Amino acid sequence: MNYLQKQSKQTKMQFKVCGITNIEQAEAITSQGVHYIGFIFYPSSKRYALSSLSLEDIAAFKPTNAKKVGVFVNETTEKVIEIATKAGLDIIQLHGDEDASYCATIQAVFPVIKVFRVSKNVPDFALYEKVASYYLLDTDSALYGGTGQHFNWELIKKTRFNKPFFLSGGIGINDIQGIQVLKAATAGMDLVAVDMNSKFETSPGIKNIELIKTFIDEFI
């Protein structure tokens, strides 16, 4: 059965919380039904995981119902694989300018989420179709990392991606209806997860657990 056949029916929404800096919070978040826990390994990020955690801390965190995602930006493939192995990561998210060859190297070892920044047009995914397990659509920015802003979701409503994708970019509690509308559109056949970060924090890297729970409960 190919991907198109598998996705012929709407799939249940999944959730990713990114920018984790505290293992106790990671444990609390997974108990709320989050499917992906994101640790950022980009030193310039305000949510750089290794500012407050060690690789051993992350390796010791072994959720039974969630995947650990490592977020990297233009790091060497050797370093990505080394960190991912030591931290016991399940999936690698590539948030920089990594080309298809780079992605293929990582994909040979770990599933890849390749990030595409959306501005005025739907990105061209063709070169990455065979070297990524997922796409993640984020808002275009001159800087790497989240902007806290939406891109225009109307651009992607009628698009078939033929690969599961994560929706990101300033998503907050007020976006529930918009996400449900998008999920019901053509693009919704490939939309598998929502990526939550800054709009669910009390400060950078510190998550608002109750707000996350409220958001998820609206999709159950």
WOFENGI-V894083 format. One record per pair of residues at least 4 apart in sequence whose C-alpha atoms are under 8 Angstrom apart, sorted by the first residue. I is the first residue (numbers start at 1). J is the second residue. Records with the same first field share a line. If there is no record, write none. Layout:
# WOFENGI-V894083
I->J  J
This chain:
# WOFENGI-V894083
1->5  6
2->6
3->7  162  163
4->8  162
7->11  189  190
8->189
9->189
10->188  189
11->189  192
12->192
13->191  192  193  194  219
14->34  35  192  193  194
15->33  34  35  36  193  194  195  196  216
16->34  35  36  37  38  193  194  195  196
17->34  36  37  38  195  196  197
18->37  38  39  40  195  196  197
19->38  39  40  47  48  49  197  204  205
20->25  26  37  38  39  40  47  49  205  206  207
21->39  47  48  49  50  51  52  53  205  206
22->26  52  53  205  206
23->27  57  58  61
24->28
25->29  206  207  209
26->30  37
27->31  63
28->32  209
29->33  34  209  212
30->34  35  37  63  65  66
32->212  213  216
33->65  216
34->66
35->65  66  67
36->66  67  68  69
37->66  67  68  69
38->68  69  70  71
39->48  49  68  69  70  71
40->45  47  48  49  70  71  72
41->48  49  50  70  71  72  73
42->48  71  72  73
43->48
44->48
45->145
46->204  205
47->51  204  205
48->52
49->53  54
50->54  55
53->57  58
54->58
55->59  83  86  87
56->60  86  87
57->61  87
58->87  88
59->86  87  88  89
63->67
67->89  90  91
68->88  89  90  91
69->89  90  91  92  93
70->84  89  90  91  92  93
71->92  93  94  95
72->80  92  93  94  95  96
73->94  95  96  97  144
74->94  95  96  97  98
75->79  80
76->80
77->81  102  105  106
78->82
79->83
80->84  106
81->85  106  109
82->86
83->87
84->88  89  90  92
85->89
90->110  111
91->110  111  112  113
92->106  110  111  112  113
93->112  113  114  115
94->98  112  113  114  115
95->114  115  116  144  145
96->115  144
98->102  103
99->103
100->104  127  128  131
101->105  131
102->106
103->107  112  114  128  131  132
104->108  130  131  132
105->109
106->110  111  112
107->111  112  131  132  133
111->132  133
112->131  132  133  134
113->132  133  134  135  136
114->132  134  135  136
115->135  136  137  138
116->123  135  136  137  138
117->123  137  138  139  140  141
118->122  123  137  138  139  140  151
119->139  140  151  152
120->152  155
121->155
122->155  156
125->129
128->132
129->163
133->163  164
134->163  164  165  166
135->163  164  165  166
136->165  166  167  168
137->165  166  167  168  169
138->146  150  151  167  168  169
139->146  147  149  150  151  168  169
140->151
141->147
146->169  170
147->169  170
148->169  170  171  198  199
149->169  170  171
150->168  169  170  171
151->169
153->157  182
156->187
157->182  185  186  187  188
158->185  186  187
159->186  187
160->186  187  189  190
161->165  187  190
162->190
163->190
164->190  191  192
165->190  191  192  193
166->191  192  193  194  195
167->191  193  194  195
168->194  195  196
169->195
170->196  197  198  199
171->175  195  196  197  199
172->176  196  199  200
173->199  211  215
175->179
176->180  215  218
177->181
178->182
179->183
180->184
181->185
182->186  187  188
183->187  188  189  191
184->188  189
185->189
187->191
188->192
196->200
197->201
198->204
200->207  208  209  211  212
201->205  206  207  208
202->206  207  208
203->207
208->212
209->213
210->214
211->215
212->216
213->217
214->218
215->219
216->220
